[in-house]
Amino acid sequence: MIGNEDFMQVFSHEEIGVTVVNTYIRFLYDKLMRPNDLDESFGFLAPATVNLGLILSRPDTVTEYVLRILNDNKDAEKLFFIPFNTGGHWLLLAINPIREIVYYLDSLGNDWTTYPDMKVLIDTVLQAFRAQRDIQTSRRGANSITWIKVACPQQRNQIDCGYFMLRFMRDTLALGRLMIPTDYFEEFKCAFYTKDQVDEIKEEWCQFMIELNVFS
């Protein structure tokens, strides 16, 4: 359900909520993934289910959900985006479960140690995914999950984290690459996104709402 408050978040450049994020994910799927046959290489996990609040209150529910999605896609290498809300901040996790790599993109410059419960849950899921695939590893290999902090563009205010997170997904899909360089993509590398780059995300969201006849 899309309400007036969701439009006001975008029109007034406020912090965006999960509905705005979900509808932009739908835009990415319809406009970038499906036309370019990227749905076999990329996927999304629902931010309403995978967030810090639910990890703290219902960790088993989150674990079961993430593991089910990964197991449903276990036969091919795929990069899964998790738009992750910490309770006042958006960041992006991009997980390659086959290679056991977690890319961490945070426009505030934090790393995963800021959210230890998040890391524990993702590690637990990847270990369970490995076990269900019956992959044999050494004791040393059991701890081989790799977390990579990506030097992504950094926000310069307290509002833009959601737009930056959406742009991270857009940049990755535009290039169609399963690996995110530690120093970010050369094609999109910058210290911060400009107002025009942020506005492009908002304009795409609004145009997509028009195409979906949300205003009718």
Salt bridges, closest charged atoms under 4 A:
ASP30 OD2 - ARG26 NE 2.93
ASP30 OD1 - ARG34 NH2 3.50
GLU77 OE2 - ARG99 NE 2.63
GLU100 OE2 - ARG130 NE 2.68
ASP106 OD1 - HIS89 NE2 2.69
ASP123 OD2 - LYS119 NZ 2.68
ASP160 OD1 - HIS13 NE2 2.60
ASP171 OD1 - ARG167 NE 3.52
ASP183 OD2 - LYS189 NZ 3.20
GLU186 OE1 - LYS189 NZ 3.03
GLU187 OE2 - ARG177 NH2 2.57
ASP199 OD2 - LYS195 NZ 2.68
ASP199 OD1 - LYS202 NZ 3.93
GLU200 OE1 - ARG167 NH1 2.84
GLU200 OE2 - ARG170 NH2 3.12
GLU204 OE2 - ARG170 NH2 2.65
GLU211 OE1 - LYS31 NZ 2.78
